[in-house]
């Protein structure tokens, strides 16, 4: 199979099997997915912030840099769940310890 894009022909069959090299997928990818999925039910506190443009920012302060925007608070929180799992996957791949949720903090805080 091949694809033509702006007069450049790419042999997609040649990329099959080489994709891992370009994406830098760890050898233990399946294990990392399984381990990160185990955090799906772990409830980290969420801070929701309404931005000047009307968007909402949802973030887990316990997971530094784990944040995402959404059009509504609900959308931002739904998207944050997948970002959380990606954050945890990356941390596990790098050998970092996964922080525990801060106890006693409200699950959702709107500021």
MOPAC internal coordinates of N, CA, C and O (Angstrom, degrees):
PM7 1SCF
backbone

  N    0.0000 0     0.00 0     0.00 0    0    0    0
  C    1.4382 1     0.00 0     0.00 0    1    0    0
  C    1.5199 1   108.03 1     0.00 0    2    1    0
  O    1.2310 1   120.67 1   -33.68 1    3    2    1
  N    1.3051 1   116.33 1   146.32 1    3    2    1
  C    1.4521 1   120.17 1   175.52 1    5    3    2
  C    1.5187 1   109.11 1  -142.43 1    6    5    3
  O    1.2310 1   121.12 1   -20.62 1    7    6    5
  N    1.3006 1   115.46 1   159.38 1    7    6    5
  C    1.4552 1   121.39 1   179.03 1    9    7    6
  C    1.5183 1   107.99 1  -125.35 1   10    9    7
  O    1.2310 1   121.07 1   -35.85 1   11   10    9
  N    1.3223 1   115.55 1   144.15 1   11   10    9
  C    1.4510 1   119.98 1   177.65 1   13   11   10
  C    1.5178 1   107.36 1  -113.79 1   14   13   11
  O    1.2310 1   121.00 1   -55.62 1   15   14   13
  N    1.3339 1   115.69 1   124.38 1   15   14   13
  C    1.4549 1   120.95 1  -179.73 1   17   15   14
  C    1.5201 1   107.79 1  -132.67 1   18   17   15
  O    1.2310 1   120.37 1   -65.71 1   19   18   17
  N    1.3230 1   116.90 1   114.29 1   19   18   17
  C    1.4631 1   121.25 1   178.21 1   21   19   18
  C    1.5350 1   112.27 1    50.06 1   22   21   19
  O    1.2310 1   120.71 1  -130.75 1   23   22   21
  N    1.3014 1   116.25 1    49.25 1   23   22   21
  C    1.4690 1   122.95 1   177.85 1   25   23   22
  C    1.5253 1   114.19 1    68.83 1   26   25   23
  O    1.2310 1   119.55 1  -171.75 1   27   26   25
  N    1.3105 1   118.47 1     8.25 1   27   26   25
  C    1.4572 1   121.45 1   176.24 1   29   27   26
  C    1.5248 1   106.90 1  -106.93 1   30   29   27
  O    1.2310 1   120.67 1   -59.34 1   31   30   29
  N    1.3042 1   116.33 1   120.66 1   31   30   29
  C    1.4577 1   120.61 1  -179.04 1   33   31   30
  C    1.5231 1   109.23 1   -94.11 1   34   33   31
  O    1.2310 1   120.74 1   -53.82 1   35   34   33
  N    1.3274 1   116.19 1   126.18 1   35   34   33
  C    1.4632 1   121.75 1  -179.99 1   37   35   34
  C    1.5158 1   108.29 1  -113.76 1   38   37   35
  O    1.2310 1   120.31 1   -53.12 1   39   38   37
  N    1.2902 1   117.00 1   126.88 1   39   38   37
  C    1.4518 1   121.65 1   176.34 1   41   39   38
  C    1.5283 1   108.00 1   -85.67 1   42   41   39
  O    1.2310 1   120.94 1   -83.29 1   43   42   41
  N    1.3374 1   115.81 1    96.71 1   43   42   41
  C    1.4556 1   119.72 1  -176.30 1   45   43   42
  C    1.5276 1   112.02 1   -67.61 1   46   45   43
  O    1.2310 1   119.98 1   154.04 1   47   46   45
  N    1.3407 1   117.65 1   -25.96 1   47   46   45
  C    1.4637 1   119.62 1   177.79 1   49   47   46
  C    1.5247 1   110.56 1   -63.71 1   50   49   47
  O    1.2310 1   120.01 1   147.25 1   51   50   49
  N    1.3222 1   117.58 1   -32.75 1   51   50   49
  C    1.4643 1   121.46 1  -179.63 1   53   51   50
  C    1.5240 1   110.83 1   -68.36 1   54   53   51
  O    1.2310 1   120.79 1   154.48 1   55   54   53
  N    1.3193 1   116.10 1   -25.52 1   55   54   53
  C    1.4586 1   119.23 1   179.63 1   57   55   54
  C    1.5220 1   112.94 1   -80.56 1   58   57   55
  O    1.2310 1   120.07 1   156.55 1   59   58   57
  N    1.3335 1   117.47 1   -23.45 1   59   58   57
  C    1.4572 1   120.66 1   178.57 1   61   59   58
  C    1.5245 1   108.82 1   -56.94 1   62   61   59
  O    1.2310 1   120.10 1   -47.05 1   63   62   61
  N    1.2989 1   117.41 1   132.95 1   63   62   61
  C    1.4553 1   120.99 1   179.83 1   65   63   62
  C    1.5181 1   112.99 1    85.57 1   66   65   63
  O    1.2310 1   120.15 1   156.78 1   67   66   65
  N    1.3064 1   117.33 1   -23.22 1   67   66   65
  C    1.4628 1   121.69 1   177.35 1   69   67   66
  C    1.5258 1   110.78 1   -96.68 1   70   69   67
  O    1.2310 1   120.53 1   171.65 1   71   70   69
  N    1.3273 1   116.58 1    -8.35 1   71   70   69
  C    1.4594 1   121.13 1  -174.81 1   73   71   70
  C    1.5183 1   112.11 1   -59.98 1   74   73   71
  O    1.2310 1   119.96 1   139.77 1   75   74   73
  N    1.3293 1   117.69 1   -40.23 1   75   74   73
  C    1.4591 1   120.74 1   179.30 1   77   75   74
  C    1.5253 1   111.64 1   -57.16 1   78   77   75
  O    1.2310 1   120.52 1   143.31 1   79   78   77
  N    1.3039 1   116.60 1   -36.69 1   79   78   77
  C    1.4594 1   121.05 1  -179.67 1   81   79   78
  C    1.5285 1   110.56 1   -64.99 1   82   81   79
  O    1.2310 1   120.50 1   142.94 1   83   82   81
  N    1.3177 1   116.65 1   -37.06 1   83   82   81
  C    1.4638 1   120.48 1  -179.40 1   85   83   82
  C    1.5198 1   112.11 1   -78.92 1   86   85   83
  O    1.2310 1   120.09 1   148.02 1   87   86   85
  N    1.3099 1   117.44 1   -31.98 1   87   86   85
  C    1.4604 1   121.75 1  -177.48 1   89   87   86
  C    1.5189 1   113.05 1   -90.29 1   90   89   87
  O    1.2310 1   120.07 1   169.45 1   91   90   89
  N    1.3269 1   117.47 1   -10.55 1   91   90   89
  C    1.4592 1   122.06 1   179.96 1   93   91   90
  C    1.5340 1   111.15 1    56.45 1   94   93   91
  O    1.2310 1   120.93 1  -131.28 1   95   94   93
  N    1.3215 1   115.82 1    48.72 1   95   94   93
  C    1.4608 1   121.84 1   178.79 1   97   95   94
  C    1.5219 1   108.40 1   -79.56 1   98   97   95
  O    1.2310 1   120.24 1   -54.08 1   99   98   97
  N    1.3390 1   117.15 1   125.92 1   99   98   97
  C    1.4648 1   119.61 1  -179.25 1  101   99   98
  C    1.5283 1   111.78 1   -62.11 1  102  101   99
  O    1.2310 1   120.83 1   -28.13 1  103  102  101
  N    1.3078 1   116.02 1   151.87 1  103  102  101
  C    1.4614 1   121.32 1   179.39 1  105  103  102
  C    1.5224 1   111.62 1   -60.77 1  106  105  103
  O    1.2310 1   120.44 1   149.58 1  107  106  105
  N    1.3402 1   116.76 1   -30.42 1  107  106  105
  C    1.4617 1   121.05 1  -178.85 1  109  107  106
  C    1.5324 1   111.92 1   -97.73 1  110  109  107
  O    1.2310 1   120.40 1  -147.11 1  111  110  109
  N    1.3333 1   116.84 1    32.89 1  111  110  109
  C    1.4614 1   123.90 1  -177.20 1  113  111  110
  C    1.5327 1   112.70 1   -50.79 1  114  113  111
  O    1.2310 1   119.98 1   130.49 1  115  114  113
  N    1.3213 1   117.64 1   -49.51 1  115  114  113
  C    1.4718 1   121.09 1  -178.03 1  117  115  114
  C    1.5299 1   111.25 1   -61.96 1  118  117  115
  O    1.2310 1   120.55 1   139.61 1  119  118  117
  N    1.3089 1   116.56 1   -40.39 1  119  118  117
  C    1.4673 1   121.31 1   178.25 1  121  119  118
  C    1.5294 1   110.02 1   -65.69 1  122  121  119
  O    1.2310 1   120.00 1   138.61 1  123  122  121
  N    1.3217 1   117.60 1   -41.39 1  123  122  121
  C    1.4613 1   120.99 1   179.43 1  125  123  122
  C    1.5248 1   111.21 1   -65.25 1  126  125  123
  O    1.2310 1   120.25 1   142.21 1  127  126  125
  N    1.3152 1   117.12 1   -37.79 1  127  126  125
  C    1.4737 1   120.19 1   176.14 1  129  127  126
  C    1.5121 1   109.44 1   -63.20 1  130  129  127
  O    1.2310 1   120.38 1   132.62 1  131  130  129
  N    1.3212 1   116.88 1   -47.38 1  131  130  129
  C    1.4706 1   120.72 1  -179.46 1  133  131  130
  C    1.5244 1   110.84 1   -59.60 1  134  133  131
  O    1.2310 1   120.60 1   135.33 1  135  134  133
  N    1.3270 1   116.46 1   -44.67 1  135  134  133
  C    1.4641 1   120.15 1  -178.68 1  137  135  134
  C    1.5244 1   111.92 1   -68.58 1  138  137  135
  O    1.2310 1   119.71 1   140.99 1  139  138  137
  N    1.3199 1   118.16 1   -39.01 1  139  138  137
  C    1.4671 1   119.68 1   179.18 1  141  139  138
  C    1.5254 1   111.00 1   -70.46 1  142  141  139
  O    1.2310 1   119.98 1   143.79 1  143  142  141
  N    1.3244 1   117.65 1   -36.21 1  143  142  141
  C    1.4719 1   121.25 1   177.78 1  145  143  142
  C    1.5324 1   111.64 1   -61.80 1  146  145  143
  O    1.2310 1   120.33 1   153.43 1  147  146  145
  N    1.3249 1   116.98 1   -26.57 1  147  146  145
  C    1.4679 1   120.99 1   178.80 1  149  147  146
  C    1.5313 1   110.87 1   -63.91 1  150  149  147
  O    1.2310 1   120.30 1   162.23 1  151  150  149
  N    1.3290 1   117.03 1   -17.77 1  151  150  149
  C    1.4700 1   121.22 1   179.35 1  153  151  150
  C    1.5277 1   112.72 1   -90.77 1  154  153  151
  O    1.2310 1   119.81 1  -178.95 1  155  154  153
  N    1.3300 1   117.97 1     1.05 1  155  154  153
  C    1.4653 1   121.03 1  -177.64 1  157  155  154
  C    1.5286 1   111.60 1   -56.65 1  158  157  155
  O    1.2310 1   119.85 1   140.85 1  159  158  157
  N    1.3097 1   117.89 1   -39.15 1  159  158  157
  C    1.4659 1   121.24 1  -177.42 1  161  159  158
  C    1.5277 1   113.50 1   -91.36 1  162  161  159
  O    1.2310 1   120.04 1  -179.66 1  163  162  161
  N    1.3203 1   117.53 1     0.34 1  163  162  161
  C    1.4666 1   120.50 1   177.14 1  165  163  162
  C    1.5231 1   107.00 1   -79.32 1  166  165  163
  O    1.2310 1   120.77 1   -57.92 1  167  166  165
  N    1.3145 1   116.13 1   122.08 1  167  166  165
  C    1.4664 1   121.76 1  -176.12 1  169  167  166
  C    1.5197 1   110.84 1   -95.22 1  170  169  167
  O    1.2310 1   121.49 1   -75.14 1  171  170  169
  N    1.3205 1   114.76 1   104.86 1  171  170  169
  C    1.4562 1   121.26 1   174.11 1  173  171  170
  C    1.5270 1   107.73 1   -89.94 1  174  173  171
  O    1.2310 1   120.15 1   -36.60 1  175  174  173
  N    1.3434 1   117.31 1   143.40 1  175  174  173
  C    1.4647 1   119.03 1   176.16 1  177  175  174
  C    1.5357 1   110.47 1   -58.93 1  178  177  175
  O    1.2310 1   121.21 1   -38.33 1  179  178  177
  N    1.3284 1   115.29 1   141.67 1  179  178  177
  C    1.4625 1   122.54 1   179.49 1  181  179  178
  C    1.5207 1   108.67 1  -113.49 1  182  181  179
  O    1.2310 1   121.01 1   -47.25 1  183  182  181
  N    1.3197 1   115.67 1   132.75 1  183  182  181
  C    1.4643 1   120.74 1   172.36 1  185  183  182
  C    1.5249 1   106.46 1  -108.06 1  186  185  183
  O    1.2310 1   121.08 1   -58.40 1  187  186  185
  N    1.3293 1   115.55 1   121.60 1  187  186  185
  C    1.4641 1   121.96 1   177.47 1  189  187  186
  C    1.5204 1   108.53 1  -105.30 1  190  189  187
  O    1.2310 1   120.94 1   -50.72 1  191  190  189
  N    1.3187 1   115.81 1   129.28 1  191  190  189
  C    1.4584 1   121.06 1   179.79 1  193  191  190
  C    1.5229 1   108.93 1  -127.23 1  194  193  191
  O    1.2310 1   121.13 1   -52.90 1  195  194  193
  N    1.3274 1   115.44 1   127.10 1  195  194  193
  C    1.4699 1   119.07 1   174.66 1  197  195  194
  C    1.5227 1   108.15 1   -81.32 1  198  197  195
  O    1.2310 1   120.83 1   -54.85 1  199  198  197
  N    1.3212 1   116.02 1   125.15 1  199  198  197
  C    1.4556 1   121.66 1  -178.05 1  201  199  198
  C    1.5313 1   110.52 1   -90.47 1  202  201  199
  O    1.2310 1   120.68 1   -16.61 1  203  202  201
  N    1.3165 1   116.31 1   163.39 1  203  202  201
  C    1.4624 1   122.13 1  -176.77 1  205  203  202
  C    1.5291 1   112.90 1   -58.06 1  206  205  203
  O    1.2310 1   120.40 1   148.07 1  207  206  205
  N    1.3328 1   116.84 1   -31.93 1  207  206  205
  C    1.4691 1   120.16 1  -178.43 1  209  207  206
  C    1.5260 1   112.97 1   -84.38 1  210  209  207
  O    1.2310 1   120.20 1  -175.11 1  211  210  209
  N    1.3440 1   117.22 1     4.89 1  211  210  209
  C    1.4596 1   120.76 1   179.13 1  213  211  210
  C    1.5176 1   114.40 1    93.48 1  214  213  211
  O    1.2310 1   120.37 1   166.43 1  215  214  213
  N    1.3168 1   116.90 1   -13.57 1  215  214  213
  C    1.4675 1   120.98 1   176.40 1  217  215  214
  C    1.5251 1   109.40 1   -71.04 1  218  217  215
  O    1.2310 1   121.37 1   -14.54 1  219  218  217
  N    1.3250 1   114.99 1   165.46 1  219  218  217
  C    1.4652 1   121.78 1   176.71 1  221  219  218
  C    1.5138 1   109.19 1  -117.44 1  222  221  219
  O    1.2310 1   120.92 1   -42.42 1  223  222  221
  N    1.3185 1   115.84 1   137.58 1  223  222  221
  C    1.4554 1   122.81 1   175.55 1  225  223  222
  C    1.5231 1   107.28 1  -106.70 1  226  225  223
  O    1.2310 1   120.50 1   -55.78 1  227  226  225
  N    1.3229 1   116.66 1   124.22 1  227  226  225
  C    1.4665 1   121.90 1   175.55 1  229  227  226
  C    1.5118 1   107.22 1  -113.14 1  230  229  227
  O    1.2310 1   120.86 1   -46.07 1  231  230  229
  N    1.3390 1   115.97 1   133.93 1  231  230  229
  C    1.4669 1   118.69 1  -179.53 1  233  231  230
  C    1.5207 1   111.42 1  -147.84 1  234  233  231
  O    1.2310 1   122.00 1   -28.26 1  235  234  233
  N    1.3270 1   113.78 1   151.74 1  235  234  233
  C    1.4588 1   122.45 1   172.46 1  237  235  234
  C    1.5218 1   106.50 1  -103.10 1  238  237  235
  O    1.2310 1   120.22 1   -72.80 1  239  238  237
  N    1.3211 1   117.19 1   107.20 1  239  238  237
  C    1.4679 1   120.64 1  -178.99 1  241  239  238
  C    1.5284 1   111.44 1   -65.58 1  242  241  239
  O    1.2310 1   120.32 1   153.70 1  243  242  241
  N    1.3388 1   116.99 1   -26.30 1  243  242  241
  C    1.4684 1   120.56 1   179.47 1  245  243  242
  C    1.5283 1   112.24 1   -71.28 1  246  245  243
  O    1.2310 1   120.57 1   162.16 1  247  246  245
  N    1.3329 1   116.51 1   -17.84 1  247  246  245
  C    1.4654 1   122.22 1   179.99 1  249  247  246
  C    1.5353 1   107.20 1  -118.57 1  250  249  247
  O    1.2310 1   119.93 1   -92.61 1  251  250  249
  N    1.3255 1   117.73 1    87.39 1  251  250  249
  C    1.4652 1   121.67 1  -172.96 1  253  251  250
  C    1.5298 1   113.48 1   -50.57 1  254  253  251
  O    1.2310 1   121.42 1   -53.75 1  255  254  253
  N    1.3249 1   114.88 1   126.25 1  255  254  253
  C    1.4596 1   120.69 1   179.60 1  257  255  254
  C    1.5055 1   114.23 1    87.10 1  258  257  255
  O    1.2310 1   119.77 1   177.78 1  259  258  257
  N    1.3159 1   118.05 1    -2.22 1  259  258  257
  C    1.4687 1   121.93 1  -178.93 1  261  259  258
  C    1.5258 1   108.35 1   -86.81 1  262  261  259
  O    1.2310 1   120.95 1   -85.63 1  263  262  261
  N    1.3484 1   115.78 1    94.37 1  263  262  261
  C    1.4568 1   120.85 1  -178.14 1  265  263  262
  C    1.5160 1   110.44 1  -155.35 1  266  265  263
  O    1.2310 1   121.58 1   -20.30 1  267  266  265
  N    1.3373 1   114.58 1   159.70 1  267  266  265
  C    1.4668 1   120.22 1  -179.30 1  269  267  266
  C    1.5215 1   109.08 1  -160.87 1  270  269  267
  O    1.2310 1   121.21 1   -22.88 1  271  270  269
  N    1.3364 1   115.28 1   157.12 1  271  270  269
  C    1.4582 1   122.01 1   179.12 1  273  271  270
  C    1.5195 1   110.80 1   -96.72 1  274  273  271
  O    1.2310 1   121.23 1   -20.59 1  275  274  273
  N    1.3220 1   115.25 1   159.41 1  275  274  273
  C    1.4535 1   122.23 1   172.97 1  277  275  274
  C    1.5154 1   109.45 1  -155.19 1  278  277  275
  O    1.2310 1   120.80 1   -18.70 1  279  278  277
  N    1.3264 1   116.07 1   161.30 1  279  278  277
  C    1.4635 1   121.20 1   179.83 1  281  279  278
  C    1.5173 1   112.02 1   -72.11 1  282  281  279
  O    1.2310 1   121.08 1   149.95 1  283  282  281
  N    1.3325 1   115.54 1   -30.05 1  283  282  281
  C    1.4614 1   121.95 1   179.46 1  285  283  282
  C    1.5266 1   108.11 1  -130.85 1  286  285  283
  O    1.2310 1   120.19 1   -17.48 1  287  286  285
  N    1.3295 1   117.24 1   162.52 1  287  286  285
  C    1.4701 1   118.33 1   175.80 1  289  287  286
  C    1.5284 1   112.03 1   -57.61 1  290  289  287
  O    1.2310 1   120.88 1   140.44 1  291  290  289
  N    1.3298 1   115.93 1   -39.56 1  291  290  289
  C    1.4733 1   120.26 1  -179.12 1  293  291  290
  C    1.5265 1   111.53 1   -63.88 1  294  293  291
  O    1.2310 1   120.74 1   135.29 1  295  294  293
  N    1.3324 1   116.19 1   -44.71 1  295  294  293
  C    1.4613 1   119.85 1   179.72 1  297  295  294
  C    1.5309 1   110.49 1   -63.32 1  298  297  295
  O    1.2310 1   120.67 1   136.42 1  299  298  297
  N    1.3122 1   116.33 1   -43.58 1  299  298  297
  C    1.4631 1   120.19 1   179.98 1  301  299  298
  C    1.5269 1   110.94 1   -61.09 1  302  301  299
  O    1.2310 1   120.18 1   138.83 1  303  302  301
  N    1.3224 1   117.27 1   -41.17 1  303  302  301
  C    1.4688 1   120.37 1  -179.05 1  305  303  302
  C    1.5244 1   111.39 1   -69.32 1  306  305  303
  O    1.2310 1   119.85 1   141.66 1  307  306  305
  N    1.3182 1   117.90 1   -38.34 1  307  306  305
  C    1.4671 1   121.24 1   177.98 1  309  307  306
  C    1.5275 1   109.68 1   -63.89 1  310  309  307
  O    1.2310 1   120.71 1   134.80 1  311  310  309
  N    1.3240 1   116.26 1   -45.20 1  311  310  309
  C    1.4620 1   120.54 1   179.99 1  313  311  310
  C    1.5313 1   111.07 1   -66.75 1  314  313  311
  O    1.2310 1   120.65 1   146.73 1  315  314  313
  N    1.3437 1   116.36 1   -33.27 1  315  314  313
  C    1.4650 1   120.57 1  -179.67 1  317  315  314
  C    1.5262 1   111.36 1   -63.26 1  318  317  315
  O    1.2310 1   120.12 1   147.45 1  319  318  317
  N    1.3143 1   117.37 1   -32.55 1  319  318  317
  C    1.4700 1   120.12 1  -179.78 1  321  319  318
  C    1.5304 1   110.90 1   -60.49 1  322  321  319
  O    1.2310 1   120.00 1   136.64 1  323  322  321
  N    1.3302 1   117.60 1   -43.36 1  323  322  321
  C    1.4625 1   120.50 1   179.05 1  325  323  322
  C    1.5245 1   111.37 1   -71.08 1  326  325  323
  O    1.2310 1   120.65 1   143.65 1  327  326  325
  N    1.3312 1   116.37 1   -36.35 1  327  326  325
  C    1.4633 1   119.95 1   176.81 1  329  327  326
  C    1.5273 1   109.67 1   -64.19 1  330  329  327
  O    1.2310 1   120.53 1   141.75 1  331  330  329
  N    1.3377 1   116.58 1   -38.25 1  331  330  329
  C    1.4680 1   121.03 1   177.76 1  333  331  330
  C    1.5268 1   110.24 1   -58.46 1  334  333  331
  O    1.2310 1   120.31 1   133.26 1  335  334  333
  N    1.3142 1   117.02 1   -46.74 1  335  334  333
  C    1.4645 1   119.80 1  -178.90 1  337  335  334
  C    1.5252 1   111.24 1   -66.09 1  338  337  335
  O    1.2310 1   120.31 1   143.48 1  339  338  337
  N    1.3250 1   117.02 1   -36.52 1  339  338  337
  C    1.4675 1   120.23 1   176.43 1  341  339  338
  C    1.5231 1   110.64 1   -66.75 1  342  341  339
  O    1.2310 1   120.43 1   139.87 1  343  342  341
  N    1.3254 1   116.78 1   -40.13 1  343  342  341
  C    1.4621 1   121.43 1   178.43 1  345  343  342
  C    1.5343 1   109.50 1   -61.31 1  346  345  343
  O    1.2310 1   120.98 1   134.34 1  347  346  345
  N    1.3259 1   115.74 1   -45.66 1  347  346  345
  C    1.4697 1   120.82 1  -179.20 1  349  347  346
  C    1.5278 1   110.46 1   -65.47 1  350  349  347
  O    1.2310 1   120.12 1   138.19 1  351  350  349
  N    1.3328 1   117.37 1   -41.81 1  351  350  349
  C    1.4656 1   121.63 1   177.70 1  353  351  350
  C    1.5310 1   109.30 1   -56.72 1  354  353  351
  O    1.2310 1   120.51 1   130.56 1  355  354  353
  N    1.3449 1   116.62 1   -49.44 1  355  354  353
  C    1.4657 1   120.74 1  -178.29 1  357  355  354
  C    1.5227 1   111.27 1   -62.92 1  358  357  355
  O    1.2310 1   120.60 1   138.75 1  359  358  357
  N    1.3302 1   116.46 1   -41.25 1  359  358  357
  C    1.4701 1   119.75 1   179.53 1  361  359  358
  C    1.5254 1   110.68 1   -63.41 1  362  361  359
  O    1.2310 1   120.41 1   136.71 1  363  362  361
  N    1.3183 1   116.82 1   -43.29 1  363  362  361
  C    1.4681 1   120.60 1   178.39 1  365  363  362
  C    1.5268 1   110.60 1   -63.45 1  366  365  363
  O    1.2310 1   120.33 1   138.53 1  367  366  365
  N    1.3329 1   116.98 1   -41.47 1  367  366  365
  C    1.4690 1   121.29 1  -179.75 1  369  367  366
  C    1.5224 1   111.09 1   -62.68 1  370  369  367
  O    1.2310 1   120.70 1   148.80 1  371  370  369
  N    1.3462 1   116.27 1   -31.20 1  371  370  369
  C    1.4629 1   121.02 1   179.87 1  373  371  370
  C    1.5226 1   112.44 1   -89.81 1  374  373  371
  O    1.2310 1   120.45 1   178.97 1  375  374  373
  N    1.3420 1   116.75 1    -1.03 1  375  374  373
  C    1.4559 1   120.74 1   178.83 1  377  375  374
  C    1.5154 1   114.47 1    79.42 1  378  377  375
  O    1.2310 1   120.35 1  -164.46 1  379  378  377
  N    1.3341 1   116.94 1    15.54 1  379  378  377
  C    1.4635 1   120.01 1   179.27 1  381  379  378
  C    1.5203 1   111.05 1   -83.05 1  382  381  379
  O    1.2310 1   120.76 1   -26.92 1  383  382  381
  N    1.3086 1   116.16 1   153.08 1  383  382  381
  C    1.4586 1   122.61 1   177.07 1  385  383  382
  C    1.5301 1   109.05 1   -78.62 1  386  385  383
  O    1.2310 1   120.45 1   -40.25 1  387  386  385
  N    1.3145 1   116.74 1   139.75 1  387  386  385
  C    1.4642 1   121.73 1   179.48 1  389  387  386
  C    1.5263 1   108.51 1   -86.91 1  390  389  387
  O    1.2310 1   119.75 1   -58.88 1  391  390  389
  N    1.3343 1   118.08 1   121.12 1  391  390  389
  C    1.4633 1   119.82 1   179.85 1  393  391  390
  C    1.5275 1   111.77 1   -64.95 1  394  393  391
  O    1.2310 1   121.26 1   -29.79 1  395  394  393
  N    1.3084 1   115.20 1   150.21 1  395  394  393
  C    1.4607 1   120.33 1   174.14 1  397  395  394
  C    1.5215 1   107.85 1   -85.47 1  398  397  395
  O    1.2310 1   120.69 1   -26.75 1  399  398  397
  N    1.3470 1   116.29 1   153.25 1  399  398  397
  C    1.4633 1   118.89 1   176.81 1  401  399  398
  C    1.5276 1   110.42 1   -62.73 1  402  401  399
  O    1.2310 1   120.58 1   -37.34 1  403  402  401
  N    1.3266 1   116.49 1   142.66 1  403  402  401
  C    1.4524 1   121.13 1   177.22 1  405  403  402
  C    1.5199 1   108.69 1   -65.56 1  406  405  403
  O    1.2310 1   120.03 1   -57.08 1  407  406  405
  N    1.3411 1   117.55 1   122.92 1  407  406  405
  C    1.4677 1   119.70 1  -179.43 1  409  407  406
  C    1.5271 1   110.64 1   -72.75 1  410  409  407
  O    1.2310 1   121.05 1   -30.86 1  411  410  409
  N    1.3327 1   115.61 1   149.14 1  411  410  409
  C    1.4507 1   121.46 1   174.52 1  413  411  410
  C    1.5243 1   115.53 1    78.24 1  414  413  411
  O    1.2310 1   120.15 1  -176.88 1  415  414  413
  N    1.3263 1   117.32 1     3.12 1  415  414  413
  C    1.4645 1   120.55 1   178.66 1  417  415  414
  C    1.5327 1   108.01 1   -95.80 1  418  417  415
  O    1.2310 1   120.04 1   -42.03 1  419  418  417
  N    1.3395 1   117.53 1   137.97 1  419  418  417
  C    1.4727 1   118.57 1   179.03 1  421  419  418
  C    1.5165 1   111.19 1   -56.13 1  422  421  419
  O    1.2310 1   120.57 1   -34.59 1  423  422  421
  N    1.3210 1   116.51 1   145.41 1  423  422  421
  C    1.4539 1   120.63 1  -178.75 1  425  423  422
  C    1.5279 1   110.23 1   -62.09 1  426  425  423
  O    1.2310 1   119.89 1   139.93 1  427  426  425
  N    1.3303 1   117.81 1   -40.07 1  427  426  425
  C    1.4552 1   121.62 1   178.12 1  429  427  426
  C    1.5206 1   109.15 1  -128.77 1  430  429  427
  O    1.2310 1   121.11 1   -51.15 1  431  430  429
  N    1.3188 1   115.48 1   128.85 1  431  430  429
  C    1.4567 1   121.51 1   176.67 1  433  431  430
  C    1.5225 1   107.63 1  -125.94 1  434  433  431
  O    1.2310 1   120.40 1   -56.24 1  435  434  433
  N    1.3305 1   116.84 1   123.76 1  435  434  433
  C    1.4566 1   121.03 1  -179.98 1  437  435  434
  C    1.5184 1   108.95 1  -103.24 1  438  437  435
  O    1.2310 1   121.09 1   -52.97 1  439  438  437
  N    1.3373 1   115.51 1   127.03 1  439  438  437
  C    1.4743 1   119.19 1   177.68 1  441  439  438
  C    1.5224 1   109.67 1  -125.95 1  442  441  439
  O    1.2310 1   120.10 1   180.00 1  443  442  441

